[in-house]
Amino acid sequence: MKKEALTRKETLAIGLMLFALFFGAGNMIFPPSLGQQAGVNTWSATVGFLITGVGLPLLGIIAISKTNGDFTKIANRVHPIFGIFFTIVLYLAIGPFFGIPRTDTVAFEIGVTPFLSDSALASNVPLMIYTIIFFGITLFLSLNPTKIVDRIGKVLTPLLLTVLAILVLKSLLTPMGEFQLPQPRYESASFVAGFVDGYLTMDAIAALVFGIVVISSIREKGIVNSQKLSAICIKAGFIAAIGLILVYVSLAYIGASSVESIGMQANGGAILTAVARELFGGFGTIILGLAITFACLTTSIGLISACSSFFNRIFPKLSYKGFVVVLTIFSAVIANVGLTQLISISVPILTFIYPIAISLIVLSLVASTLRFGREVYVLAVVTSSFFSLFDGLNAANLKIASIDKLFTNYLPLYSDGMGWLIPTLIACIIGYMISKIRGSYIEDLESSSRKAS
């Protein structure tokens, strides 16, 4: 049955579903880690984190809502071959290579690790057993195309927010300690460090993946008009963004105030576990572990479903269910490297691909206003790819000495992991000027292509 609009309650439910999809592994572990390391500079670092951890995902939702959930349409503005290739890269990154395995490792770190002995932790067997169970559930629920994510989100989101609110309130009423001096990376450029840390949530990429899930949910409620679909999707994005901001600020505070009581921890999962034990004892650890486990399970199901749908569309010879099985098994294998190792591997790769995604998202949002041609997209992507490659190598400690010295001396923000930004802005300006001289507009090219087909 077609509808002209959704009620506020229905829109809120979709926003909560999107929040539940976003609110998985990275959303929990990185803000408290940022707080511990940034110390007295936590708030400036958090502002940077919110830009890439909340602002960019919101822009991604807005951008993807205007393409009916298909990011390939945006990437095609560079070139059709690049469009499909880069979209596949994004789905692999947010899916089986990093995003999906991380849901399992975070749930294990917070929900199981506190109850294991040191000797058990030294073995990989507990993680292996947990991974089989976690992805077994994910596989079963993902194979059955129901509204399971929507249902879980409606129940879990309030539960998880309640647990976090109790943690924050307790930490405010009985402070664990004062903010400490910042670690070296956050001493002089805490804002930029937080900005780069926001990459690790992978939510800007997730927005491009989950957009189709949200749009499908809106369609199921009877909305078919593309403009109304886009408007509701954007409203849902704002609801999810507000929730993420509140959670990130709270978790950063918890991390920053925890060092005196629990010491510096290896990752955000260990921080939250230690904080829950410090504030509420064993009971707090159990409740937090259960809430996080179900939150990560929700995200895992959403990612498996979205990635399987995408790859089935690109490679239709293998069915949706076939991709669900393949991606689930592959993700389970990757998950067994452990949380800390998984994070260390993902940082350089995300440092490389994130600037490209950022460039495409921002350009797609301003294209209709500024009206420019393919030249802007091409120059922006080529430039951001070139410089972010060296940012990625730098993050992986694989520096090329001569280039590293040159960029350190002459390229702004390179030492902070954002050497791509200024050159990409300059490339966009040059591309815009070329576009104006040639009189080429990407909208005209796309319209001509659609008429020809």
C-alpha positions in Angstrom: 0.0 0.0 0.0 1.4 3.3 -1.1 1.8 6.1 1.5 2.6 9.8 1.1 4.4 10.2 4.4 5.5 8.3 7.5 4.4 9.1 11.1 7.0 10.5 13.5 7.0 7.2 15.3 7.8 5.3 12.1 10.6 7.8 11.1 12.0 7.5 14.6 12.0 3.7 14.3 13.9 3.9 11.1 16.4 6.3 12.6 16.9 4.0 15.6 17.4 1.1 13.2 20.1 3.1 11.4 21.7 3.9 14.7 21.6 0.3 15.7 23.3 -0.7 12.4 26.0 2.0 12.9 26.4 1.3 16.6 28.6 -1.7 16.6 32.2 -2.5 17.2 34.2 0.7 16.3 31.6 3.0 17.9 32.2 1.4 21.3 36.0 0.9 21.4 37.6 4.0 19.8 36.1 6.9 21.8 37.3 5.5 25.2 40.7 4.7 23.8 40.9 8.3 22.4 39.9 9.6 25.9 42.7 7.7 27.6 45.3 8.8 25.2 44.2 12.4 24.7 43.8 13.1 28.4 43.4 16.8 29.1 43.1 17.3 25.3 40.2 14.9 25.1 37.6 17.5 24.1 39.5 19.0 21.2 40.3 15.5 20.0 36.6 14.5 20.3 35.6 17.4 18.1 37.8 16.1 15.4 36.5 12.6 15.9 32.9 13.7 15.6 33.6 15.3 12.2 34.7 12.0 10.7 32.8 9.7 13.0 29.5 11.4 12.8 29.6 14.3 10.3 30.9 12.2 7.4 28.5 9.3 7.9 25.6 11.8 7.9 26.9 13.3 4.7 27.2 9.8 3.3 23.6 9.0 4.1 22.5 12.3 2.5 24.6 11.5 -0.6 23.5 7.9 -0.9 19.8 8.8 -0.4 20.0 10.9 -3.6 21.2 7.9 -5.6 18.5 5.4 -4.5 21.1 3.6 -2.3 23.6 2.9 -5.1 27.1 4.4 -4.4 28.4 3.1 -7.7 26.4 5.9 -9.4 28.6 8.5 -7.5 31.9 6.6 -8.1 31.0 6.2 -11.8 31.4 10.0 -12.2 35.1 9.4 -12.2 34.9 6.4 -14.6 32.6 3.4 -14.8 35.5 1.0 -14.3 36.7 2.9 -11.2 33.0 3.1 -10.0 32.6 -0.6 -9.7 36.2 -1.3 -8.6 36.2 1.3 -5.8 32.7 0.3 -4.6 33.9 -3.3 -4.3 36.9 -2.1 -2.3 34.6 -0.3 0.1 32.3 -3.3 0.5 35.3 -5.6 1.2 36.7 -3.1 3.7 33.5 -2.6 5.7 32.6 -6.2 5.2 34.6 -9.4 5.3 38.1 -7.9 5.7 37.6 -5.5 8.6 34.1 -4.4 9.6 32.4 -7.8 10.0 35.4 -9.6 11.8 35.6 -6.6 14.1 32.1 -7.1 15.4 33.1 -10.6 16.6 36.4 -9.6 18.2 34.9 -6.6 20.0 32.0 -8.7 21.4 34.6 -11.3 22.5 36.9 -8.7 24.1 34.1 -7.2 26.1 31.7 -10.1 26.7 34.0 -13.1 27.2 37.6 -12.0 28.0 36.8 -10.7 31.5 35.8 -14.2 32.5 38.8 -16.1 31.2 42.0 -16.9 33.0 45.4 -15.6 31.7 46.3 -19.1 30.6 43.0 -19.4 28.6 43.7 -16.0 27.0 47.1 -17.1 25.9 45.4 -19.7 23.7 43.4 -18.8 20.6 40.9 -21.6 21.3 38.3 -19.5 23.3 38.2 -16.9 20.5 37.9 -19.6 17.9 35.0 -21.3 19.7 33.2 -17.9 20.3 33.7 -17.0 16.6 32.1 -20.2 15.5 29.0 -19.5 17.7 28.9 -15.8 16.9 29.0 -16.3 13.1 26.8 -19.3 13.3 24.0 -17.1 14.6 24.9 -14.4 12.1 24.7 -17.0 9.3 21.3 -18.4 10.4 19.7 -14.9 10.7 21.3 -13.5 7.5 20.1 -16.5 5.4 16.5 -15.7 6.3 15.5 -12.3 4.7 13.3 -11.0 7.4 13.1 -7.8 9.4 15.4 -9.2 12.1 17.7 -6.2 12.1 14.8 -3.8 12.4 13.3 -5.9 15.3 16.6 -6.3 17.1 17.4 -2.6 16.7 14.1 -1.5 18.3 14.8 -3.7 21.4 18.6 -3.4 21.6 19.1 0.3 21.0 17.2 1.5 24.1 18.8 -1.3 26.1 22.3 -0.5 25.0 21.8 3.3 25.5 20.4 2.6 29.0 23.5 0.5 29.9 25.8 3.3 28.7 23.8 6.0 30.4 24.1 4.1 33.7 27.9 3.8 33.2 28.3 7.5 32.4 26.1 8.6 35.3 28.0 6.4 37.7 31.3 7.7 36.4 30.1 11.3 37.0 28.8 10.6 40.5 31.8 8.6 41.5 34.7 9.9 39.3 37.4 7.4 38.7 40.1 10.0 38.4 41.4 13.2 36.8 42.3 13.6 33.1 45.9 12.7 32.5 48.6 14.3 30.4 48.1 13.4 26.7 50.2 10.8 24.8 52.6 12.2 22.3 50.3 11.9 19.3 47.7 14.1 21.1 50.0 16.8 22.5 50.2 19.4 19.8 47.6 18.3 17.2 44.8 16.6 19.2 42.1 17.8 16.8 43.8 16.3 13.8 44.6 13.1 15.7 40.9 12.8 16.6 39.9 13.5 13.0 42.0 10.6 11.7 40.8 8.4 14.6 37.3 8.9 13.2 38.3 6.9 10.1 38.5 3.8 12.3 34.8 3.7 13.0 34.4 3.0 9.2 31.0 4.7 9.5 31.4 7.0 6.5 31.9 3.8 4.5 29.1 2.0 6.4 26.7 4.9 5.5 27.3 4.1 1.8 26.5 0.4 2.5 23.6 0.8 5.0 21.9 3.4 2.8 20.2 0.7 0.7 19.1 -1.1 3.9 17.3 2.1 5.1 15.8 2.8 1.8 14.4 -0.7 1.6 12.9 -0.3 5.0 11.2 2.9 3.9 9.9 1.3 0.8 8.4 -1.6 2.8 6.4 1.0 4.7 4.8 2.2 1.5 6.9 5.2 0.4 7.8 4.9 -3.3 8.4 8.5 -4.4 12.2 9.0 -4.7 12.2 12.5 -3.3 10.2 11.5 -0.2 12.4 8.4 0.2 15.4 10.7 0.2 13.9 13.1 2.7 12.9 10.3 5.2 16.4 8.7 4.8 18.0 12.1 5.7 15.8 12.5 8.7 16.8 9.0 9.9 20.4 10.0 9.3 20.0 13.0 11.7 18.4 10.8 14.3 21.3 8.3 14.2 23.8 11.2 14.2 22.4 12.7 17.4 22.6 9.3 19.1 26.2 8.8 18.0 27.3 12.3 19.2 25.8 11.6 22.7 27.4 8.2 22.9 30.9 9.3 21.6 31.1 12.2 24.0 30.1 10.0 26.9 32.6 7.3 26.0 35.4 9.7 25.5 34.8 11.1 29.0 34.7 7.6 30.5 38.1 6.8 28.9 39.7 10.1 29.9 38.7 9.8 33.5 39.6 6.1 33.9 43.4 6.0 33.7 44.0 6.6 37.5 41.7 3.6 38.4 42.3 1.1 35.6 45.6 2.2 34.0 46.3 2.4 30.3 44.7 -0.4 28.4 45.5 -2.0 25.0 42.3 -1.1 23.3 38.8 0.3 23.9 37.2 -3.0 24.5 39.6 -3.6 27.5 38.9 -0.1 28.8 35.1 -0.6 28.8 35.4 -4.0 30.5 37.7 -2.6 33.2 35.5 0.4 33.8 32.3 -1.7 34.1 34.1 -3.9 36.6 35.5 -0.9 38.5 32.1 0.8 38.8 29.7 -2.1 39.2 31.7 -5.3 39.8 31.0 -8.6 38.1 27.4 -7.8 37.4 28.3 -4.7 35.4 30.7 -6.7 33.3 27.9 -9.2 32.5 25.3 -6.6 31.5 27.8 -4.6 29.4 29.0 -7.8 27.7 25.5 -8.9 26.8 24.5 -5.5 25.5 27.6 -5.1 23.4 27.4 -8.7 22.1 23.9 -8.1 20.7 24.8 -4.7 19.3 27.7 -6.2 17.5 25.5 -9.1 16.3 23.1 -6.6 14.8 25.8 -4.8 12.9 27.2 -8.2 11.7 23.9 -9.3 10.4 23.3 -5.9 8.7 26.8 -6.0 7.0 26.5 -9.6 5.9 23.1 -8.9 4.4 24.1 -5.7 2.7 27.4 -7.1 1.3 25.7 -10.3 0.1 23.0 -8.3 -1.7 25.6 -6.1 -3.4 27.9 -8.9 -4.5 24.9 -10.9 -5.7 23.9 -8.0 -7.9 27.4 -7.7 -9.3 28.1 -11.4 -9.6 24.6 -13.0 -10.1 25.9 -16.5 -10.8 26.2 -17.0 -7.0 23.0 -16.6 -5.1 22.4 -14.2 -2.2 22.5 -17.2 0.2 25.7 -18.4 -1.4 27.4 -15.1 -0.7 26.0 -15.1 2.9 27.8 -18.4 3.5 31.1 -17.4 1.8 31.3 -14.0 3.5 30.4 -15.4 6.9 33.1 -18.1 6.7 35.7 -15.7 5.4 34.9 -13.2 8.1 35.1 -15.9 10.8 38.6 -16.8 9.6 39.8 -13.2 9.6 38.3 -12.6 13.1 40.7 -15.0 14.7 43.7 -12.7 14.4 42.3 -10.8 17.4 41.0 -7.3 18.0 44.3 -5.5 18.6 46.0 -7.0 15.5 42.9 -6.4 13.4 42.9 -2.7 14.3 46.7 -2.4 13.5 46.2 -4.0 10.1 43.1 -1.9 9.2 44.6 1.6 10.1 46.9 1.9 7.0 44.3 0.7 4.6 41.5 2.9 6.0 44.0 5.9 6.0 44.4 5.2 2.2 40.8 4.7 1.1 38.9 7.1 3.4 40.1 10.3 1.7 38.9 9.0 -1.6 35.5 8.2 -0.2 35.4 11.6 1.6 36.2 13.4 -1.7 33.4 11.6 -3.6 30.8 12.2 -0.9 31.5 15.9 -0.6 31.7 16.4 -4.4 28.4 14.6 -4.9 26.7 16.9 -2.4 27.9 20.2 -4.0 27.7 19.1 -7.6 24.1 20.3 -8.2 24.9 23.7 -6.7 28.3 24.4 -8.3 27.7 22.5 -11.5 31.0 21.0 -12.6 32.2 18.3 -14.9 33.9 15.0 -14.6 37.3 16.8 -14.4 36.7 17.7 -10.8 36.0 14.1 -9.8 39.0 12.7 -11.7 41.5 15.2 -10.4 40.2 14.9 -6.8 40.3 11.1 -6.8 43.7 10.9 -8.5 45.2 13.5 -6.1 43.7 12.1 -2.9 44.7 8.6 -3.9 48.3 9.6 -4.5 48.8 11.5 -1.3 46.7 9.2 0.9 48.8 6.3 -0.3 51.8 7.8 1.4 49.7 8.6 4.5 48.8 5.0 4.6 52.4 3.8 4.2 53.3 6.2 7.0 50.6 4.7 9.2 52.0 1.3 8.5 55.5 2.4 9.3 56.6 1.7 5.7 58.0 5.1 5.0 60.0 5.9 1.9 62.8 8.0 3.4 63.3 10.6 0.6 59.6 11.1 0.0 58.8 11.2 3.7 61.4 13.9 4.3 60.1 15.9 1.4 56.5 15.7 2.5 57.3 16.4 6.1 59.1 19.6 5.2 56.7 20.9 2.6 53.3 19.2 2.7 50.9 20.6 5.4 49.3 18.1 7.7 51.4 15.2 6.4 52.9 14.4 9.8 49.4 14.2 11.2 48.1 11.7 8.6 46.2 14.2 6.5 48.7 15.2 3.8 46.0 14.5 1.1 43.7 17.4 2.2 45.4 20.6 0.8 46.5 19.0 -2.5 43.0 17.6 -3.1 41.4 21.0 -2.5 43.8 22.5 -5.0 43.0 19.8 -7.5 39.3 20.4 -7.1 39.8 24.1 -7.8 41.9 23.3 -10.9 39.3 20.8 -12.1 36.5 23.3 -11.5 38.3 25.9 -13.7 38.9 23.4 -16.5 35.3 22.3 -16.3 34.0 25.9 -16.6 36.3 26.6 -19.5 35.2 23.4 -21.3 31.5 23.9 -20.3 31.2 20.3 -19.1 28.7 19.3 -16.5 28.4 15.8 -15.0 24.6 16.0 -14.8 24.4 16.6 -18.5 26.7 13.7 -19.2 24.6 11.4 -17.0 21.4 12.6 -18.6 22.8 11.9 -22.1 24.0 8.5 -21.0 20.5 7.6 -19.7 18.8 8.8 -22.9 21.2 6.7 -25.0 20.5 3.6 -23.0 
